[in-house]
């Protein structure tokens, strides 16, 4: 039988959790404000406990800030040098093996995505 963990929350852990939560809420507010500035109906909805943190003109956004940021993806994306009216995009896929369905993600910079979202609204 395994050891029982001490589940007591000390002041430092409680403060760390509170700080992280406040930082996340601030990030959501900043994204919503930037969307509004860009002319998109950005609204923070994360406080309603769904998976969506920010909603804007047909987009639902989950905002994450912190250690999950992939420097590897960022480096690959920034190595691309688009010309005049081109945009850089990184497509990442997994390799599920035989019989599995491949999953893909498209990675854009926030600025490029914002421009595309504005154009899609027109």
Residue, then its C-alpha position, 0 to 999 in steps of 0.5 A: x500500500x502506498x504512502x498517504x500524501x499530505x494534502x494540507x495546503x500551506x500559505x505558500x501553495x495557496x498564494x502561488x495558486x492565487x497568483x497563477x489564477x490572477x495572472x490567467x484572468x489578466x491574460x484573458x482580459x488582455x486578449x479580449x481587449x486586444x480583440x476589441x481594439x482590432x474591431x472584433x467583439x472580444x469578450x472574456x467568458x472564462x469566469x462562467x466555468x466553461x472551456x472557453x476563456x474568450x469569445x469573439x465574432x465566431x471564435x472561441x479561444x482558450x487562453x494558456x500562459x506559462x510553461x506550456x509555451x513551446x519554444x520549439x514551435x516558436x523557433x520553427x515559426x520564426x525561421x519562416x521568412x514570408x514575403x510582402x503579403x504572405x503569412x507564416x504558418x507552422x503545421x504540426x502533426x502526430x504520427x499515430x501509427x497503423x490504423x490511427x488517425x493523424x491529428x494536425x495543428x496550425x500554429x500562427x503568431x497572434x498578430x497574424x491570426x488577428x489579421x486573419x480574423x479581422x479579414x474573415x469578419x469583412 
